[in-house]
Amino acid sequence: QVQLVESGGDLVQPGGSLRLSCAASGFVFRLYFMSWYRQAPGKERQLVATIGRAGGSTNYADSVKGRFTISRDNAKNMVYLQMNSLKPEDTAMYYCKAYLTTVNNYWGQGTQVTVSS
């Protein structure tokens, strides 16, 4: 049974930091590209960051470059998103996605991040 379980979302003040985690199971994690997406109320889901299979290749949305860092641990089947210098516009539900092909791709249920004073 494939599972992606996100955690780490919270209410944080502007300028603060959070670390999101995504625990994967039920598939060969090291073969999949991993991404974080986010969706704010009334807006489309947005790609935040992607990491390659071995972790050496990363890409970020322009809005988070220099503030967010995606990483993975293939030994633990985990992917992380370190978020620094958080802004109110970062408020969203954050989702973890595993991608191999258009058929073999999976989503987690999300974790809520709220940035507010």
N, C-alpha and C positions, 0 to 999 in steps of 0.2 A: 504494500500500500504506500503510494507516494505521499509524502508530507513535507510541507515547508511551513515552519512555525516561526513567526517573527516575534521579537520581544525588545524591550528597551525604550519604547515610546513613553513620553511623559509630558507634563507641563513644565516649561522652562522659561526663564526670563530672556529677553533679547540680549545677545552677546554671550549667552551660555553655550554649553556643549552637551551632547548626548551621543551615546554609542548604541546603534541598533545591531541586533544579532538575528540571524536566520539559521535555524537548525534544519538540515535536510535529511531525509531518509526515504528508503524505498526505491532508489535509483542509483546509478553509478555516478556519484557526484562529480568526480574528477573529469568526467567527459563533457560536462555541461558548462556553457557560458552562464554566468550569474549576473543578475542585474537588480538594481533597486529602482522602483518607480514610486511616484507619489500622486495623490489625487486630492485636491482641495474641493470643498463643497461647491457645486455648480460649475466645476471645471473638468476638462478632460484629463485622463491619466497621462502623466508626463514621465519620460525616462530621465532618471537622475544620474545613474552611474552604471557602468558595465565593467566586468573583469573577465579576462580570458581564463582558459582552463587551468593553466599553471600559475596564474596570478601575475604574470609579467606584463600584461597589457591591460590598460585601464582607459576608460573614456568617461567624460563628465559633461553634463549640461553646462552651458555657459553660466547659468545663474548660480551654480554651486562650486565652480572651479576655484581652487585655492582655499576653500572652506571645508569641503567634504572629502573624505578618503574612503574608498572601497578596498576591502581586502578579503582574503579567503584562507581557510586552513583545510586543505584536502584530507589531512589525517583525521580531522574531527568532523568533516562534513558541515562546515560552518562558513557563512559569509557575513561580513560586518560592514557597517557604514558609520564611520566616525564623523560627526557633524560638529563643527566649531563655528563660532561667531554667528550663531543662529539669529535669524531675522523673523519678524512676524509673518512675512510672506512665505516662510518655510513651513508654516502650519499646514498639515495635510495628514491623510492616512498614507503610511508608507508600506509598500508591498515588495516582497522578494519574488523574483522570477528566475526559474531555471529554464534554459533554452538549449536544445540540441538540434531539432528540426521543427518545421511548422506543425508536425504531429506530436512530437515529443517535447512539449513545453508545459511547465507547471507554475502555478501561482500559490502564494500563501494567502492567509486571511487578512493580513495587515496589522499594523500597530500605529496608534495615534500619536502624532507629535503636535503639540500646541506650544507656540512661542508667544508669550504675552506677559506684560508686566501687571 
